[in-house]
Amino acid sequence: MPDTPQPRKKGTRARPAKAVSQAAKRVRQAADPGRKAGDSRKPKPEPLAPPEPGRAPARTAPRVEPERRALQVPDAKVGLSTASVYPRGAASAFELAGRLGYDAVEVMVWTEPVSQEAGALRGLAELHEVEICSIHAPTLLLTQRVWGTEPWDKVDRSIELAEEVGASTVVLHPPFRWQRDYALEFVEGVAEREERTEVRLAVENMFPWRARAREMQAYLPHWDPVDVDYDHVTLDLSHTATAGSDALAMANALGDRLTHVHLADGSGSYKDEHLVPGRGTQPCAELLESLAAQDFSGSIVVEVGTRRLDDEQRELDLAEALAFARLHFAAPR
């Protein structure tokens, strides 16, 4: 059944879903395990023991208030990838993003016609009052026939779509090893296209493919973009888990070239898990805090897997991921 979200009156926001407050409580409780869920009261002080006979009561030290420090919260957008609602379509992603309070949406170009059509995407963005921050080019294994089979055509059409919807970034996967001609000219081809457009082409970190004890280099020039001459890079935290990479070291090595983040988590499995941030082993909170301290101005896009979930649990997971991003994307001034 096609997604048919109910329109809102222009200039109004939907009431935040119950999922948002529930997710925020879960994130806060994870940060403070000693606090009961839903308890916002200040803890009561323990009663003083009565003084021993013949002894003067002990004098209590004056209470010292903890130092309050201002936080720096950069202007970077927190977006939702349409891949995060799969098998639901783009319309569901925009509707959820607007209702839960995301700033923007990243559109994964897929077989779904809406994901390929600028007018339809602009209409969804206007209806739900969210921006389109990025376009993910159909350079995945499962989208090899979307927009034909010529890889540069896919890249060029993704750039055109980004320009038409006002997105600042196109996310690209590096070439597969069997795309030898494309791979030979990939780095130079990306640079040439960036000179002709204001859209940033941010190449994503990937991971080696593994089967039993064997490891295969599936991407060229490499799955790790740190030592490749890209001007802009997307850092995906599920991919760092699968690759066994140090996400913080990678971010530090990339420096200003890190312009886009796929916020997810992973446990180190060979599978690309795309867990809700905070549920795996990746330093998601530390990375967000580090980026906030550097006044990161790119986009942070939640890209998590929800395809096995029902609609209610999907909404809860996406609300939790947003609450996690809001909580940790801040740093002391």
C-alpha positions in Angstrom: 0.0 0.0 0.0 1.5 3.4 -0.9 2.3 5.8 1.9 -0.5 8.4 2.2 0.4 10.8 5.1 -2.2 13.3 6.2 -1.3 16.9 5.2 -0.8 19.6 7.9 -1.8 23.2 7.6 1.2 25.2 6.4 3.1 27.0 9.2 2.1 24.5 11.9 4.1 21.7 13.4 2.6 18.4 14.5 2.5 17.7 18.2 5.6 15.8 19.1 4.9 12.1 19.3 4.9 10.2 22.6 7.9 8.4 21.2 10.1 11.4 21.6 9.6 11.8 25.3 9.9 8.1 25.9 13.1 7.9 23.9 14.6 11.0 25.7 13.9 9.3 29.1 15.6 6.1 27.9 18.7 8.1 26.8 18.8 10.1 30.0 18.4 7.0 32.2 21.3 5.3 30.3 23.4 8.3 31.1 22.3 8.1 34.8 21.5 4.5 35.7 20.8 5.4 39.4 17.8 7.5 38.4 14.4 5.9 38.2 12.6 6.3 34.8 10.2 9.3 34.9 11.6 10.7 38.2 12.5 14.4 37.6 12.6 15.4 41.2 15.8 16.3 43.0 17.0 13.5 45.3 16.2 14.0 49.0 19.2 14.3 51.3 19.8 11.4 53.8 18.6 12.3 57.3 21.4 13.1 59.8 22.0 10.7 62.6 21.2 12.2 66.1 24.3 13.3 68.0 25.7 11.0 70.7 24.9 12.0 74.4 27.3 14.6 75.7 28.5 15.6 72.2 27.7 18.8 70.3 25.9 18.2 67.0 28.3 18.0 64.1 28.4 21.1 61.9 27.6 20.5 58.3 29.7 22.0 55.6 28.1 24.6 53.4 26.7 23.3 50.2 28.8 23.9 47.2 26.9 24.3 43.9 28.5 22.6 40.9 30.0 25.0 38.4 27.6 25.5 35.5 29.3 25.8 32.1 27.8 27.0 28.9 27.5 24.5 26.1 28.4 25.0 22.5 25.8 23.5 20.2 26.7 24.0 16.5 24.3 24.7 13.7 24.8 21.3 12.0 21.5 19.6 10.9 20.4 16.3 12.4 18.8 14.4 9.5 17.0 11.2 8.9 17.9 8.9 6.1 15.0 7.4 4.1 16.9 4.1 4.3 16.0 4.2 8.1 12.3 3.5 7.4 12.8 0.8 4.7 10.7 -1.0 3.6 8.5 2.0 4.0 9.0 4.7 1.3 10.2 8.3 1.2 6.9 9.7 2.1 7.0 7.9 5.5 10.5 9.1 6.1 9.6 12.8 5.6 6.4 12.4 7.7 8.3 10.8 10.6 11.2 13.3 10.3 8.8 16.2 10.6 6.7 14.7 13.4 9.7 13.6 15.5 11.6 16.9 15.2 14.5 16.0 12.8 15.9 19.0 10.9 16.3 17.4 7.5 16.1 14.2 5.4 18.7 12.3 3.4 17.2 10.7 0.3 18.5 7.3 -0.7 17.9 7.0 -4.5 16.1 3.7 -4.8 13.8 1.9 -7.2 10.9 3.9 -5.7 10.0 6.6 -8.2 9.5 9.3 -5.5 13.1 9.0 -4.5 14.2 10.0 -8.0 11.9 12.9 -8.7 12.8 16.4 -7.6 9.3 17.8 -7.7 7.9 15.1 -5.5 10.7 15.4 -3.0 10.4 19.2 -2.8 6.6 18.7 -2.2 7.3 16.3 0.7 9.9 18.7 2.2 7.5 21.6 2.1 4.6 19.6 3.5 6.5 18.3 6.5 8.6 21.4 7.0 12.0 19.7 6.8 15.0 20.3 4.6 16.7 17.9 2.2 20.3 17.9 3.4 21.7 15.2 1.1 21.2 12.7 -1.7 22.7 9.2 -1.5 23.6 8.2 -5.0 22.5 4.7 -6.1 26.0 3.3 -5.9 25.1 0.3 -3.7 25.3 -3.3 -4.7 21.4 -3.5 -4.5 21.0 -0.4 -6.7 23.3 -1.3 -9.6 20.5 -1.0 -12.1 18.8 2.2 -10.8 19.4 4.9 -13.4 21.1 2.5 -15.7 24.4 0.7 -15.2 26.8 3.4 -16.1 28.3 4.6 -12.8 29.2 8.1 -13.8 25.6 8.6 -15.1 24.4 7.7 -11.6 26.8 10.3 -10.0 25.8 13.0 -12.5 22.1 12.5 -12.0 22.5 12.5 -8.2 24.3 15.9 -8.5 21.5 17.2 -10.6 18.9 16.0 -8.2 20.8 17.5 -5.3 20.9 20.9 -7.1 17.2 20.7 -7.9 16.1 20.0 -4.3 18.7 22.3 -2.6 20.8 19.5 -1.0 24.3 20.4 -0.1 25.8 16.9 -0.3 25.8 13.8 -2.5 27.0 10.6 -0.7 29.0 8.2 -2.8 30.3 4.7 -2.2 33.7 3.9 -3.7 33.7 1.7 -6.8 33.5 -2.1 -6.6 36.7 -3.9 -7.6 35.0 -5.2 -10.8 34.3 -1.7 -12.0 37.9 -1.3 -13.0 37.6 1.6 -15.5 35.3 3.6 -13.2 37.7 2.9 -10.3 40.8 4.0 -12.3 39.3 7.5 -12.8 37.2 7.8 -9.7 39.3 10.1 -7.6 40.0 12.5 -10.5 36.4 12.2 -11.7 35.0 13.2 -8.3 37.4 16.2 -8.1 36.5 17.4 -11.5 32.8 17.3 -10.8 33.2 19.2 -7.5 34.8 22.0 -9.5 31.6 22.3 -11.6 29.1 22.4 -8.7 28.6 23.7 -5.2 27.4 20.3 -4.1 29.9 18.4 -2.1 30.7 14.8 -3.1 31.3 13.0 0.2 32.8 9.5 -0.4 31.8 7.1 2.4 34.0 4.7 4.4 33.2 1.1 3.7 34.7 -2.2 5.0 36.4 -5.4 3.7 34.1 -8.3 2.8 34.7 -11.4 4.9 33.8 -15.1 4.4 34.9 -17.4 7.1 38.6 -16.6 7.7 39.1 -14.9 4.4 39.0 -11.2 3.7 38.4 -9.6 0.3 39.1 -6.1 -0.9 35.8 -5.3 -2.5 36.3 -1.6 -3.1 38.8 0.5 -5.1 40.9 2.4 -4.5 40.2 1.3 -0.9 37.4 1.0 1.6 39.2 3.3 3.9 39.1 6.9 2.6 41.7 8.4 5.0 44.7 8.1 2.7 42.7 8.7 -0.6 42.7 12.2 -2.0 39.0 13.1 -1.5 38.1 16.6 -0.5 35.0 15.5 1.3 34.2 12.3 3.2 31.2 10.6 4.9 32.0 8.7 8.1 29.6 5.8 8.8 29.8 4.4 12.3 28.2 1.1 11.4 30.9 0.6 8.8 33.7 1.4 11.2 32.3 -1.4 13.5 32.2 -3.9 10.6 35.7 -2.9 9.5 37.2 -2.9 13.0 38.3 0.7 12.4 38.9 3.3 15.1 36.2 5.9 14.4 37.7 8.6 16.5 41.2 8.2 15.0 39.6 8.2 11.5 37.8 11.4 12.3 40.9 13.1 13.6 42.9 12.0 10.6 40.3 13.3 8.2 40.1 16.7 9.8 38.2 19.2 7.8 37.6 16.6 5.1 35.0 15.0 7.3 31.8 16.8 6.2 29.0 14.2 6.7 28.2 11.6 9.3 26.0 8.6 9.2 25.1 8.1 12.8 24.6 4.4 13.6 26.2 1.8 15.8 27.6 -1.7 15.5 28.9 -4.6 17.6 31.9 -5.5 15.4 29.9 -8.3 13.6 30.8 -9.0 10.0 27.3 -7.9 9.2 26.7 -4.2 8.5 24.3 -3.8 11.5 23.2 -0.1 11.5 22.1 -0.3 15.2 20.5 2.7 17.0 23.4 4.8 18.4 24.3 3.7 21.9 23.4 0.0 21.4 26.8 -1.1 20.0 30.4 -0.6 20.7 31.2 2.5 18.6 32.2 5.8 20.3 29.1 7.5 19.0 28.7 9.9 21.9 32.4 10.8 22.0 32.5 11.5 18.3 29.5 13.8 18.5 31.0 15.7 21.5 34.3 16.0 19.6 32.6 17.3 16.5 30.6 19.8 18.6 33.8 21.1 20.2 35.1 21.7 16.7 32.0 23.6 15.6 31.2 20.9 13.0 29.0 22.5 10.2 28.2 19.4 8.1 25.2 17.1 8.5 24.6 14.3 11.0 22.2 11.7 9.4 20.6 8.9 11.4 21.0 5.7 9.2 19.7 2.8 11.2 18.0 -0.5 10.2 14.3 -0.9 11.1 13.1 -3.2 8.4 12.1 -6.0 10.9 10.2 -3.6 13.2 6.5 -2.7 13.2 5.6 0.9 12.8 5.4 1.7 16.5 8.8 0.2 17.4 10.3 1.9 14.3 9.1 5.3 15.6 10.5 4.6 19.0 13.9 3.7 17.7 14.1 6.7 15.4 13.0 9.0 18.3 15.7 7.4 20.5 18.3 8.0 17.8 17.3 11.6 17.5 17.4 12.1 21.3 20.8 10.5 21.4 22.1 13.0 18.8 20.6 16.0 20.5 22.0 15.0 23.9 25.6 14.4 22.8 26.1 16.9 20.0 27.2 19.6 22.4 30.4 20.6 24.1 31.5 23.0 26.9 32.6 26.4 25.6 
